[in-house]
Amino acid sequence: MELEKFSYDNKIVRNFAFATMLWGVVGMLVGLLIATQLFAPELNFSIPFLTFGRIRPLHTNAVIFAFVGNAIFMGVYHSLPRLLKTPMFSKVLSNIHFWGWQLIIVAAAITLPLGITTSKEYAELEWPIDIAITLVWVVFGINMIGTLLKRRESHIYVAIWFYIATWVTVAVLHIVNSFEIPVTLFKSYSLYAGVQDALVQWWYGHNAVAFFLTTPFLGLMYYYLPKAANRPVYSYRLSILHFWTLIFIYIWAGPHHLLYSALPDWAQSLGTVFSVMLIAPSWGGMINGLLTLRGAWDRVRQDPILKFMVVAVTAYGMATFEGPTLSLKNVNAIAHFTDWIIAHVHVGALGWNGFLTFGILYWLVPKLWKTNLYSVKMANVHFWIGFLGIVFYAFSMWFSGITQSLMWKQFNDLGTLQYPNFLETVLQIVPMYILRAIGGTLYLVGVVLMIYNLVKTIKQGSFLAEETAEAPALHPFKDPFKKGTRHRWLEGKPVYFTIASLVVILIGGIVEFVPTFLVKSNIPTIASVKPYTPLELQGRDIYIRESCNSCHSQLVRPFRSETERYGEYSKAGEYVYDHPFLWGSKRTGPDLHRVGEKYPNSWHYLHMENPSSMSPGSLMPPYPWLLENDLNTSTTAAKIKALRKIGVPYPEGYENIANDELVKQADAIALDLQKNGIPAEPQKEIIALIAYLQRLGTDIKVNKQTVQK
């Protein structure tokens, strides 16, 4: 049989490897900074661009899309051509993908600290960047599908199944969640409102974890773990079962982020049921990975690459057991809004994604530079430092989360809250925040050690830019109806495989979305709920700019402890004009949904100027710029018109008088502050923020016998 000669492009793999290391350090440094700000808020240096709220989304985006994203592309561009025995479809598309992705990351690094954000978790980037992400993702898809179509190998290996599902599902998730109406070049409003926006966001948010942090890494596991262990994958049949059940079940589980919320109960129950079912395929993948090491466990003691990979797969198993456990309502009632969720997320990010990436880098870099790893001992040191960092991080946040929940829910013998002041809880867990920062520091030190080790490896080697190979031309797989070959036949049809993956992942989203959007009884309206006034709307956008929802939720759950602490539990109809929703996912500070009219205007002014003056011992940073910056009212009319287009019932022509009403309300608030001895000016941003805060949760108080229709 005649062999055809070709070569693999290692330059694109090298570029993504370098980007992985660079953005890994950047993302983790930012993470360490915000971790220390939780117990030392002065470390923002009174700079607006360095506050916790503004740089937390920078940290999450840098770790997820920059560090992990580049690692995914590094692995795909290395493994895909070798599995298909062909070069990538287009070097031009490969380079467009690389540079386009880096420019998107840079755009995120600029816009997020500036407060240019949609506030939707893991999807904070504004609409022009969303379009750029879509275009670059299409380029990646064309390059990948094109490579599949010109392959020389009829059998599509299991790793590629996960790459295909990743590309298809992330495209659907990103497009659906990013429907928004632009207001200006740097401002948009989500097309969805309130409960519907929450459902779409957490369908996206949970499945961004599923199909960006999980499925592509499972593909990498199925390629690099057998390579590093020099063993075949344990079970082909188990990998088939693992793949199809995982991508079908995962897509349903998003609503478990919204348990005890204003989301309809049937949707919450669906999320719980499918989350529990998710244990089976997830552990099937973990077992398939770990049993691949049969006969090679003796090497794990000496080989740091296998150490990293074994702990990565184990962390995947731990996280995918903990996730379904947290989706049980009785457990979620304890864990939600606490640091327990932070621990859960970071076991996956640091253990599964981080350690598997490190193992791949240690395996790959010496191959690309035709040399041996500079120091195996240093790699082993990295492993133990990183492992210790994860232990410090996870255990401190587990204990912190349980402490928070127990204190929030504790009643005394008189039937009143044992800890009515939320700040008591915050101060109690400060030692845990310090331990977390220590754990993060250890993990980062390990990454720096790895980069030093790999740089020394590179310097002693010689880079192989074009790796020559040869293989026979493709001979299509035949006899599709022979027993045991149906899936093999599907693997030989990459377009059909892609379509089948798309159909499987669409089912869950359609079943959850259609009733929620079309059946009115799912979101009963409340007659007393009105659109925000122009000043309140501007204040809400300042709240979003400062990412206050990173620390404060706006969702009172139907628990006695919460209604005693905050007030009446939240109703679905209260959020019908919220574009986007702001329920939050973590309570570093108290819930704010019922804060309206709870404190005088002067309290809010002084609290933003110096939080500890109103709440002694507060760890919230001051926001002096809100007292100094003039409110930009030039966008008011555009905001009113944009919101009217997506269903907010502002009257026609209201935008022409909106700023007049804004000035009247601002003057009234400023006058009230001046009467209380505060020299406030009505045109300042703080006035708009106070107007928004004083509105929160007051609509259903207009009529005590609120009628839902």
C-alpha positions as CSV (number, residue, x, y, z in Angstrom):
1,M,0.0,0.0,0.0
2,E,1.5,3.3,-1.1
3,L,2.2,5.8,1.7
4,E,1.5,9.5,1.4
5,K,4.0,12.0,3.0
6,F,2.9,15.1,4.9
7,S,3.8,17.1,8.0
8,Y,2.3,18.4,11.2
9,D,2.5,22.1,12.1
10,N,4.0,22.3,15.5
11,K,4.2,26.1,15.5
12,I,0.6,26.6,16.2
13,V,0.8,24.1,19.1
14,R,3.8,26.0,20.4
15,N,2.0,29.3,20.2
16,F,-1.0,28.0,22.1
17,A,1.3,26.4,24.7
18,F,3.1,29.7,25.3
19,A,-0.3,31.5,25.6
20,T,-1.5,28.9,28.1
21,M,1.5,29.6,30.4
22,L,1.3,33.3,30.0
23,W,-2.5,33.7,30.7
24,G,-2.3,31.1,33.4
25,V,0.0,33.2,35.5
26,V,-2.0,36.4,34.7
27,G,-5.3,34.8,35.7
28,M,-4.0,33.3,38.9
29,L,-2.3,36.5,39.9
30,V,-5.6,38.4,39.5
31,G,-7.3,35.6,41.5
32,L,-4.8,36.0,44.3
33,L,-5.3,39.7,44.3
34,I,-9.1,39.4,44.7
35,A,-8.7,36.7,47.3
36,T,-6.6,39.0,49.5
37,Q,-9.0,41.9,49.0
38,L,-11.7,39.8,50.8
39,F,-9.7,40.3,54.0
40,A,-7.7,43.4,53.1
41,P,-9.9,45.5,50.8
42,E,-7.4,48.4,50.9
43,L,-5.4,46.3,48.4
44,N,-7.5,47.8,45.6
45,F,-5.4,51.0,46.3
46,S,-8.6,53.1,45.9
47,I,-8.3,52.6,42.2
48,P,-11.7,51.9,40.6
49,F,-10.2,49.5,38.0
50,L,-8.8,47.2,40.8
51,T,-11.9,46.7,43.0
52,F,-13.1,43.2,43.7
53,G,-16.2,43.6,41.6
54,R,-14.5,44.8,38.5
55,I,-11.6,42.3,38.5
56,R,-13.4,39.2,39.6
57,P,-14.9,38.7,36.1
58,L,-11.4,39.4,34.8
59,H,-10.1,36.5,36.9
60,T,-12.8,34.1,35.8
61,N,-12.5,35.0,32.2
62,A,-8.7,34.8,32.3
63,V,-8.7,31.4,33.9
64,I,-11.5,29.9,31.9
65,F,-11.1,31.3,28.4
66,A,-7.5,32.4,28.4
67,F,-5.7,29.7,30.4
68,V,-8.0,26.7,29.9
69,G,-9.1,27.9,26.5
70,N,-5.6,28.1,25.1
71,A,-4.8,24.7,26.7
72,I,-7.7,23.2,24.9
73,F,-6.6,24.6,21.5
74,M,-3.0,23.5,22.2
75,G,-4.2,19.9,22.8
76,V,-6.6,19.9,19.8
77,Y,-4.1,21.3,17.3
78,H,-1.6,18.7,18.5
79,S,-3.8,15.6,18.8
80,L,-6.4,16.1,16.1
81,P,-4.0,15.9,13.1
82,R,-2.2,13.0,14.5
83,L,-5.4,11.1,15.2
84,L,-6.6,11.8,11.6
85,K,-3.1,11.4,10.0
86,T,-3.3,14.7,8.2
87,P,-2.2,18.3,8.6
88,M,-4.8,20.8,9.9
89,F,-7.1,21.9,7.1
90,S,-5.6,25.5,6.9
91,K,-2.6,27.1,8.5
92,V,-4.1,30.5,7.8
93,L,-7.3,29.6,9.7
94,S,-5.1,28.2,12.5
95,N,-3.3,31.5,12.8
96,I,-6.4,33.6,12.6
97,H,-7.8,31.5,15.4
98,F,-4.8,32.0,17.5
99,W,-4.4,35.7,17.1
100,G,-8.1,36.3,17.2
101,W,-8.5,34.5,20.5
102,Q,-5.6,36.4,22.0
103,L,-7.1,39.8,20.9
104,I,-10.4,38.8,22.5
105,I,-8.5,38.0,25.7
106,V,-6.8,41.4,25.6
107,A,-10.1,43.1,24.9
108,A,-11.5,41.4,28.0
109,A,-8.5,42.5,30.0
110,I,-9.2,46.1,29.0
111,T,-13.0,46.3,29.2
112,L,-13.8,44.4,32.4
113,P,-11.7,46.6,34.7
114,L,-13.3,49.6,33.0
115,G,-16.6,48.3,34.2
116,I,-17.8,47.5,30.7
117,T,-19.8,44.3,31.5
118,T,-23.1,42.6,30.9
119,S,-22.9,41.2,34.5
120,K,-23.9,37.7,33.3
121,E,-21.5,35.2,34.9
122,Y,-18.8,33.8,32.5
123,A,-20.5,35.9,29.7
124,E,-19.6,39.4,31.0
125,L,-18.1,40.6,27.7
126,E,-20.1,43.2,25.8
127,W,-21.7,42.7,22.4
128,P,-18.8,43.7,20.0
129,I,-16.6,41.1,21.7
130,D,-19.4,38.6,21.6
131,I,-19.5,39.0,17.9
132,A,-15.7,38.5,17.7
133,I,-15.9,35.4,19.8
134,T,-18.5,34.0,17.4
135,L,-16.4,34.7,14.3
136,V,-13.3,33.1,15.8
137,W,-15.3,30.1,17.0
138,V,-16.6,29.6,13.4
139,V,-13.0,29.8,12.1
140,F,-12.0,27.1,14.6
141,G,-15.0,25.0,13.6
142,I,-14.2,25.3,9.8
143,N,-10.6,24.3,10.5
144,M,-11.6,21.3,12.6
145,I,-14.4,20.0,10.3
146,G,-12.2,20.6,7.3
147,T,-9.5,18.5,8.9
148,L,-12.0,15.7,9.6
149,L,-13.1,15.7,6.0
150,K,-9.6,15.3,4.6
151,R,-8.4,12.7,7.1
152,R,-6.5,9.6,6.2
153,E,-7.9,7.6,9.1
154,S,-11.5,6.1,8.8
155,H,-12.0,5.6,12.5
156,I,-12.6,8.8,14.5
157,Y,-11.1,8.3,17.9
158,V,-13.0,9.0,21.1
159,A,-11.1,12.2,21.9
160,I,-12.4,13.7,18.6
161,W,-16.0,12.9,19.6
162,F,-15.6,15.2,22.6
163,Y,-13.9,17.9,20.4
164,I,-16.9,17.9,18.1
165,A,-19.5,18.1,20.9
166,T,-17.5,20.9,22.5
167,W,-17.5,23.0,19.3
168,V,-21.2,22.4,18.5
169,T,-22.5,23.0,22.0
170,V,-20.3,26.1,22.9
171,A,-21.6,27.7,19.6
172,V,-25.2,27.1,20.6
173,L,-24.6,28.2,24.2
174,H,-22.8,31.4,23.3
175,I,-25.2,32.5,20.6
176,V,-28.4,31.9,22.6
177,N,-27.1,33.5,25.8
178,S,-25.7,36.5,24.0
179,F,-28.9,37.7,22.4
180,E,-28.8,41.4,23.5
181,I,-29.9,44.7,22.2
182,P,-27.0,47.3,21.8
183,V,-27.5,50.7,23.4
184,T,-24.0,52.1,22.6
185,L,-20.7,50.6,21.5
186,F,-20.0,49.5,25.0
187,K,-23.5,48.9,26.5
188,S,-26.3,46.5,25.8
189,Y,-29.3,45.0,27.5
190,S,-30.1,41.3,27.6
191,L,-33.0,40.3,25.3
192,Y,-34.3,38.2,28.2
193,A,-35.7,39.5,31.5
194,G,-35.8,38.3,35.1
195,V,-36.6,34.6,35.5
196,Q,-36.2,33.8,31.8
197,D,-32.8,35.6,31.8
198,A,-31.8,33.6,34.9
199,L,-32.8,30.3,33.2
200,V,-30.9,31.1,30.0
201,Q,-27.8,32.4,31.9
202,W,-27.5,29.3,34.1
203,W,-28.3,27.0,31.2
204,Y,-25.3,28.7,29.6
205,G,-23.2,29.0,32.8
206,H,-23.5,25.4,33.9
207,N,-22.9,24.1,30.4
208,A,-20.0,26.4,29.9
209,V,-18.5,24.4,32.7
210,A,-19.8,21.2,31.0
211,F,-18.7,21.9,27.5
212,F,-15.7,24.2,27.9
213,L,-14.1,23.0,31.1
214,T,-15.2,19.3,30.9
215,T,-15.8,17.8,27.5
216,P,-12.7,19.1,25.7
217,F,-10.6,18.0,28.7
218,L,-12.2,14.6,28.5
219,G,-11.0,14.5,24.9
220,L,-7.5,15.5,26.0
221,M,-7.6,12.9,28.8
222,Y,-8.5,10.2,26.2
223,Y,-5.5,11.1,24.1
224,Y,-2.8,12.2,26.5
225,L,-3.4,9.8,29.4
226,P,-2.9,6.7,27.3
227,K,0.1,8.3,25.6
228,A,1.7,9.2,28.9
229,A,1.0,5.7,30.4
230,N,1.7,3.9,27.2
231,R,-1.5,1.9,27.6
232,P,-4.7,1.7,25.5
233,V,-7.9,3.2,26.7
234,Y,-9.5,0.7,29.1
235,S,-12.9,0.3,27.3
236,Y,-14.1,1.4,23.9
237,R,-17.7,0.5,24.8
238,L,-17.6,2.5,28.0
239,S,-16.3,5.5,26.1
240,I,-19.3,5.3,23.8
241,L,-21.7,5.1,26.7
242,H,-19.8,7.9,28.5
243,F,-19.9,10.3,25.6
244,W,-23.6,10.1,24.5
245,T,-25.1,9.9,28.0
246,L,-22.9,12.8,29.2
247,I,-23.7,15.2,26.4
248,F,-27.4,14.4,26.6
249,I,-27.8,14.7,30.4
250,Y,-25.5,17.6,31.1
251,I,-27.5,20.1,29.1
252,W,-30.5,19.7,31.4
253,A,-28.8,20.4,34.6
254,G,-28.5,24.2,34.6
255,P,-31.6,24.9,36.7
256,H,-29.9,23.3,39.7
257,H,-28.2,26.7,40.1
258,L,-31.6,28.3,40.7
259,L,-33.2,26.0,43.4
260,Y,-35.5,27.8,45.8
261,S,-35.5,30.8,43.4
262,A,-38.4,32.4,41.5
263,L,-37.9,29.8,38.7
264,P,-40.9,27.6,38.3
265,D,-40.7,24.4,40.4
266,W,-41.0,22.0,37.5
267,A,-37.8,23.5,35.9
268,Q,-36.0,23.3,39.3
269,S,-37.0,19.7,39.6
270,L,-35.8,18.8,36.1
271,G,-32.4,20.3,36.9
272,T,-32.2,18.3,40.1
273,V,-33.2,15.0,38.5
274,F,-30.8,15.3,35.6
275,S,-28.0,16.5,37.9
276,V,-28.3,13.3,40.0
277,M,-28.3,11.2,36.8
278,L,-25.1,12.9,35.7
279,I,-23.1,11.0,38.3
280,A,-23.3,7.8,36.1
281,P,-21.6,9.1,32.9
282,S,-19.2,11.3,34.7
283,W,-17.9,8.5,36.9
284,G,-17.9,6.3,33.8
285,G,-15.4,8.6,32.3
286,M,-13.3,8.8,35.4
287,I,-13.3,5.0,35.7
288,N,-12.3,4.7,32.1
289,G,-9.4,7.1,32.6
290,L,-8.1,5.5,35.8
291,L,-8.4,1.9,34.6
292,T,-6.4,2.9,31.6
293,L,-3.5,3.0,34.0
294,R,-3.8,-0.7,34.8
295,G,-0.4,-2.2,34.8
296,A,1.3,1.2,35.0
297,W,0.6,2.2,38.6
298,D,4.1,1.5,39.6
299,R,5.3,4.3,37.3
300,V,3.0,6.9,39.0
301,R,5.3,7.0,42.0
302,Q,8.2,8.3,39.9
303,D,6.6,10.0,36.9
304,P,5.3,13.5,37.7
305,I,3.3,13.6,34.4
306,L,1.2,10.6,35.5
307,K,0.9,12.1,39.0
308,F,-0.7,15.2,37.6
309,M,-3.0,13.2,35.3
310,V,-4.1,10.8,38.0
311,V,-5.0,13.6,40.5
312,A,-6.7,15.5,37.6
313,V,-9.0,12.6,36.8
314,T,-9.6,12.0,40.5
315,A,-10.5,15.7,41.0
316,Y,-12.9,15.4,38.0
317,G,-14.5,12.4,39.8
318,M,-14.8,14.4,43.1
319,A,-16.2,17.5,41.4
320,T,-18.8,15.5,39.5
321,F,-19.9,13.7,42.6
322,E,-20.1,16.9,44.6
323,G,-22.0,18.7,41.8
324,P,-25.0,16.3,41.8
325,T,-24.9,16.3,45.7
326,L,-25.1,20.1,45.7
327,S,-28.1,19.9,43.4
328,L,-30.2,18.1,46.0
329,K,-32.6,20.6,47.5
330,N,-31.7,19.9,51.1
331,V,-28.0,20.2,50.4
332,N,-28.5,23.2,48.1
333,A,-30.4,25.0,50.9
334,I,-27.2,24.9,52.9
335,A,-24.6,25.5,50.3
336,H,-26.0,28.0,47.8
337,F,-24.7,31.6,48.1
338,T,-21.8,30.3,50.3
339,D,-18.1,29.7,49.9
340,W,-18.8,25.9,49.6
341,I,-19.6,26.6,45.9
342,I,-16.3,28.4,45.5
343,A,-14.5,25.3,46.8
344,H,-16.5,23.1,44.4
345,V,-15.6,25.2,41.4
346,H,-11.9,25.3,42.3
347,V,-11.6,21.6,42.8
348,G,-12.6,21.4,39.2
349,A,-10.6,24.3,37.9
350,L,-7.4,23.8,39.9
351,G,-7.5,20.0,40.1
352,W,-9.1,18.8,36.9
353,N,-8.3,21.6,34.4
354,G,-5.1,22.9,36.0
355,F,-3.4,19.6,36.8
356,L,-4.3,17.9,33.5
357,T,-3.0,21.0,31.6
358,F,0.3,20.8,33.6
359,G,0.6,17.1,32.8
360,I,0.1,17.7,29.1
361,L,2.6,20.5,29.1
362,Y,5.3,18.4,30.8
363,W,4.6,15.6,28.3
364,L,4.3,17.8,25.2
365,V,7.1,20.4,25.5
366,P,10.0,17.9,25.5
367,K,8.4,16.2,22.4
368,L,8.2,19.5,20.5
369,W,11.7,20.4,21.3
370,K,13.2,16.9,20.9
371,T,14.7,16.7,24.3
372,N,14.1,15.5,27.9
373,L,12.4,17.4,30.6
374,Y,15.0,19.7,32.3
375,S,14.2,18.6,35.8
376,V,11.9,15.7,36.8
377,K,12.6,16.6,40.5
378,M,11.4,20.1,40.0
379,A,8.2,18.8,38.3
380,N,7.6,16.6,41.3
381,V,8.1,19.6,43.6
382,H,5.5,21.4,41.5
383,F,3.1,18.6,41.9
384,W,3.3,18.5,45.7
385,I,3.2,22.3,46.1
386,G,0.2,22.5,43.7
387,F,-1.5,19.7,45.5
388,L,-1.0,21.3,48.9
389,G,-2.3,24.6,47.4
390,I,-5.6,22.8,46.3
391,V,-6.0,21.2,49.8
392,F,-5.6,24.6,51.6
393,Y,-7.9,26.2,49.1
394,A,-10.7,23.6,49.0
395,F,-10.8,22.8,52.8
396,S,-10.8,26.4,53.9
397,M,-13.7,27.2,51.6
398,W,-15.6,24.1,52.5
399,F,-15.4,25.0,56.2
400,S,-16.1,28.7,55.4
401,G,-19.2,27.8,53.4
402,I,-20.6,25.5,56.2
403,T,-19.9,28.2,58.8
404,Q,-21.7,30.8,56.7
405,S,-24.8,28.7,56.2
406,L,-25.1,27.6,59.9
407,M,-24.7,31.2,61.1
408,W,-27.2,32.6,58.6
409,K,-29.8,30.0,59.7
410,Q,-29.2,29.9,63.4
411,F,-32.1,30.9,65.7
412,N,-31.8,31.4,69.5
413,D,-34.2,30.2,72.2
414,L,-36.4,33.3,71.8
415,G,-37.1,32.4,68.2
416,T,-35.0,35.3,66.7
417,L,-31.9,35.1,64.6
418,Q,-28.8,34.3,66.6
419,Y,-26.6,36.4,64.3
420,P,-28.9,39.1,62.9
421,N,-25.9,41.3,61.7
422,F,-24.6,39.8,58.5
423,L,-21.2,41.2,59.3
424,E,-20.8,38.8,62.2
425,T,-20.6,35.9,59.6
426,V,-18.1,37.8,57.4
427,L,-15.7,38.4,60.3
428,Q,-15.9,34.8,61.5
429,I,-14.6,33.4,58.2
430,V,-11.7,35.9,57.7
431,P,-9.1,33.2,58.8
432,M,-10.5,30.9,56.1
433,Y,-10.0,33.6,53.5
434,I,-6.4,34.0,54.6
435,L,-5.9,30.2,54.3
436,R,-7.4,30.3,50.8
437,A,-4.9,33.1,49.8
438,I,-2.1,30.9,51.1
439,G,-3.4,28.0,49.1
440,G,-3.6,30.1,46.0
441,T,-0.1,31.4,46.5
442,L,1.3,27.9,46.8
443,Y,-0.6,26.9,43.6
444,L,0.8,29.9,41.7
445,V,4.4,29.2,43.0
446,G,4.0,25.7,41.5
447,V,3.0,27.2,38.1
448,V,6.0,29.6,38.1
449,L,8.3,26.6,38.9
450,M,6.7,24.7,35.9
451,I,7.3,27.6,33.5
452,Y,11.0,27.9,34.7
453,N,11.4,24.1,34.1
454,L,9.8,24.3,30.7
455,V,11.8,27.3,29.6
456,K,15.0,25.5,30.6
457,T,13.8,22.4,28.7
458,I,13.2,24.6,25.6
459,K,16.6,26.1,25.8
460,Q,18.3,22.8,25.9
461,G,16.3,21.4,22.9
462,S,15.7,22.1,19.3
463,F,12.2,23.0,18.1
464,L,10.7,20.8,15.5
465,A,8.5,23.2,13.5
466,E,7.3,20.7,10.9
467,E,7.1,17.1,11.9
468,T,7.1,14.8,8.9
469,A,4.8,11.7,8.8
470,E,3.4,9.3,6.3
471,A,0.2,7.3,6.1
472,P,-1.9,5.5,3.4
473,A,-4.8,7.3,1.8
474,L,-8.3,7.0,3.4
475,H,-10.2,3.8,2.8
476,P,-13.8,4.4,4.0
477,F,-15.2,2.1,6.6
478,K,-17.8,-0.2,5.0
479,D,-20.5,-2.7,6.0
480,P,-22.4,-0.3,8.3
481,F,-25.1,-2.9,9.2
482,K,-22.8,-5.6,10.3
483,K,-23.3,-6.3,14.0
484,G,-21.3,-4.1,16.3
485,T,-20.2,-1.6,13.6
486,R,-23.1,1.0,13.7
487,H,-21.2,3.4,15.9
488,R,-18.1,2.8,13.9
489,W,-20.1,3.8,10.8
490,L,-21.2,7.0,12.5
491,E,-17.6,7.7,13.5
492,G,-16.7,7.5,9.8
493,K,-19.3,10.2,9.0
494,P,-18.1,13.4,10.8
495,V,-20.8,15.6,9.4
496,Y,-23.5,13.1,10.6
497,F,-21.7,12.8,13.9
498,T,-21.8,16.6,14.3
499,I,-25.5,16.8,13.5
500,A,-26.3,13.9,15.9
501,S,-24.4,15.7,18.6
502,L,-26.3,18.9,17.9
503,V,-29.6,17.2,18.1
504,V,-28.8,15.4,21.4
505,I,-27.7,18.7,23.1
506,L,-30.7,20.7,21.8
507,I,-33.3,18.5,23.4
508,G,-32.8,19.6,27.0
509,G,-32.7,23.3,26.3
510,I,-35.8,23.2,24.2
511,V,-37.8,21.3,26.8
512,E,-36.8,23.8,29.5
513,F,-37.0,27.0,27.5
514,V,-40.2,26.7,25.5
515,P,-42.7,26.4,28.4
516,T,-40.9,29.1,30.4
517,F,-41.1,31.5,27.6
518,L,-44.5,30.7,26.2
519,V,-46.7,29.6,29.1
520,K,-47.6,32.8,30.9
521,S,-48.5,31.0,34.2
522,N,-44.8,30.3,34.7
523,I,-44.0,34.0,35.2
524,P,-47.1,35.6,36.7
525,T,-47.0,39.3,36.5
526,I,-47.7,41.7,39.4
527,A,-49.8,44.8,38.8
528,S,-47.8,47.0,41.1
529,V,-44.4,46.3,39.5
530,K,-43.5,49.2,37.2
531,P,-40.4,49.9,35.0
532,Y,-37.5,51.7,36.6
533,T,-37.5,55.5,36.5
534,P,-34.7,57.1,34.4
535,L,-32.6,57.8,37.5
536,E,-33.1,54.3,38.9
537,L,-32.2,52.8,35.5
538,Q,-28.9,54.8,35.4
539,G,-28.2,53.8,39.0
540,R,-28.8,50.1,38.1
541,D,-26.3,50.4,35.3
542,I,-23.7,51.9,37.8
543,Y,-24.5,48.9,40.1
544,I,-23.8,46.6,37.1
545,R,-20.6,48.5,36.2
546,E,-19.2,48.1,39.7
547,S,-20.4,44.4,39.6
548,C,-22.1,44.8,43.0
549,N,-23.9,41.5,42.2
550,S,-20.6,39.7,42.6
551,C,-21.0,40.1,46.3
552,H,-24.7,40.8,46.9
553,S,-27.6,38.7,45.7
554,Q,-31.0,40.0,44.9
555,L,-33.0,36.9,45.6
556,V,-34.7,36.2,49.0
557,R,-35.4,32.5,49.2
558,P,-38.5,31.1,51.0
559,F,-36.7,30.1,54.2
560,R,-37.7,31.4,57.6
561,S,-34.1,32.5,58.2
562,E,-34.1,34.6,55.1
563,T,-37.5,36.2,55.4
564,E,-36.6,37.1,59.0
565,R,-33.3,38.7,57.9
566,Y,-34.3,40.3,54.6
567,G,-38.1,40.4,54.3
568,E,-40.7,38.8,52.0
569,Y,-39.4,36.1,49.7
570,S,-38.9,37.1,46.0
571,K,-41.6,36.6,43.4
572,A,-41.1,35.8,39.7
573,G,-43.3,38.8,38.7
574,E,-41.0,41.3,40.5
575,Y,-38.2,40.8,37.9
576,V,-40.2,41.2,34.6
577,Y,-38.4,44.5,33.7
578,D,-34.9,43.4,34.8
579,H,-32.6,43.3,31.8
580,P,-30.4,41.5,32.8
581,F,-31.4,39.7,36.0
582,L,-29.1,40.3,39.0
583,W,-29.8,37.4,41.4
584,G,-26.1,36.8,42.0
585,S,-24.4,33.5,42.9
586,K,-22.5,34.4,46.1
587,R,-23.3,36.3,49.3
588,T,-20.1,38.0,50.4
589,G,-22.4,40.7,51.7
590,P,-26.1,40.6,52.6
591,D,-28.9,40.2,50.1
592,L,-30.2,43.5,48.7
593,H,-33.6,42.6,47.2
594,R,-35.5,44.2,50.1
595,V,-33.0,46.9,50.9
596,G,-35.3,49.7,49.4
597,E,-36.5,52.2,52.0
598,K,-34.8,50.1,54.8
599,Y,-32.2,52.9,55.4
600,P,-32.3,56.6,54.8
601,N,-30.6,58.2,51.8
602,S,-27.8,59.5,54.1
603,W,-27.0,55.9,55.2
604,H,-26.3,54.8,51.7
605,Y,-24.3,57.9,50.9
606,L,-22.0,57.5,53.9
607,H,-21.8,53.7,53.4
608,M,-20.5,54.1,49.9
609,E,-18.1,56.8,51.0
610,N,-16.7,54.8,53.9
611,P,-18.5,51.4,54.6
612,S,-17.0,51.0,58.1
613,S,-18.6,54.3,59.3
614,M,-22.0,52.6,58.9
615,S,-20.9,49.0,59.5
616,P,-18.0,48.9,61.9
617,G,-15.5,46.3,60.9
618,S,-16.9,46.1,57.3
619,L,-14.6,44.5,54.7
620,M,-16.3,46.3,51.8
621,P,-14.1,48.8,50.0
622,P,-15.1,52.5,49.8
623,Y,-16.3,53.9,46.5
624,P,-15.3,57.6,46.6
625,W,-15.4,58.0,42.8
626,L,-19.2,57.6,42.9
627,L,-19.3,60.8,45.0
628,E,-17.0,62.6,42.6
629,N,-18.1,61.4,39.1
630,D,-20.9,63.2,37.3
631,L,-23.7,61.0,36.0
632,N,-23.6,60.6,32.2
633,T,-27.2,61.4,31.2
634,S,-26.5,61.5,27.5
635,T,-27.4,57.8,27.2
636,T,-30.8,58.0,29.0
637,A,-32.9,58.3,25.8
638,A,-31.1,55.5,24.0
639,K,-31.5,53.2,27.0
640,I,-35.3,53.9,27.3
641,K,-35.7,53.2,23.5
642,A,-33.7,50.0,23.7
643,L,-35.7,48.7,26.6
644,R,-39.0,49.6,25.0
645,K,-38.0,47.5,22.0
646,I,-37.6,44.4,24.2
647,G,-40.9,44.7,26.1
648,V,-40.4,47.3,28.9
649,P,-43.6,49.4,28.7
650,Y,-42.1,52.9,28.5
651,P,-44.6,55.2,26.7
652,E,-43.8,56.4,23.2
653,G,-41.8,59.6,23.3
654,Y,-41.0,59.1,27.0
655,E,-37.3,59.3,26.1
656,N,-37.8,63.0,25.3
657,I,-38.7,63.9,28.8
658,A,-36.8,61.1,30.6
659,N,-33.9,63.4,31.7
660,D,-36.3,66.0,33.0
661,E,-37.8,63.4,35.3
662,L,-34.3,62.2,36.2
663,V,-33.3,65.7,37.3
664,K,-36.4,66.1,39.5
665,Q,-35.8,62.8,41.3
666,A,-32.1,63.5,41.7
667,D,-32.8,67.0,43.1
668,A,-35.2,65.5,45.7
669,I,-32.6,62.9,46.8
670,A,-29.8,65.6,47.0
671,L,-32.1,67.9,48.9
672,D,-32.8,65.2,51.5
673,L,-29.1,64.5,51.9
674,Q,-28.4,68.2,52.3
675,K,-31.0,68.5,55.0
676,N,-29.1,65.7,56.8
677,G,-25.8,67.7,56.7
678,I,-24.3,66.0,53.6
679,P,-23.2,68.4,50.9
680,A,-24.4,66.2,48.0
681,E,-24.7,67.4,44.4
682,P,-27.7,66.1,42.4
683,Q,-25.6,65.4,39.2
684,K,-23.3,62.8,40.9
685,E,-23.3,59.1,40.3
686,I,-24.0,58.3,43.9
687,I,-27.4,59.9,43.7
688,A,-28.5,57.5,40.9
689,L,-27.1,54.5,42.8
690,I,-29.1,55.6,45.9
691,A,-32.2,55.9,43.8
692,Y,-31.8,52.4,42.5
693,L,-31.1,50.9,45.9
694,Q,-34.1,52.6,47.5
695,R,-36.3,51.1,44.8
696,L,-35.2,47.5,45.3
697,G,-38.0,45.3,46.5
698,T,-40.5,48.0,47.2
699,D,-43.0,47.3,44.4
700,I,-44.9,44.6,46.2
701,K,-45.3,46.9,49.2
702,V,-47.4,49.2,47.2
703,N,-50.4,47.0,47.7
704,K,-50.2,44.5,50.6
705,Q,-52.9,42.4,49.0
706,T,-50.7,42.0,45.8
707,V,-52.7,40.4,43.1
708,Q,-51.0,38.2,40.6
709,K,-52.6,38.0,37.2
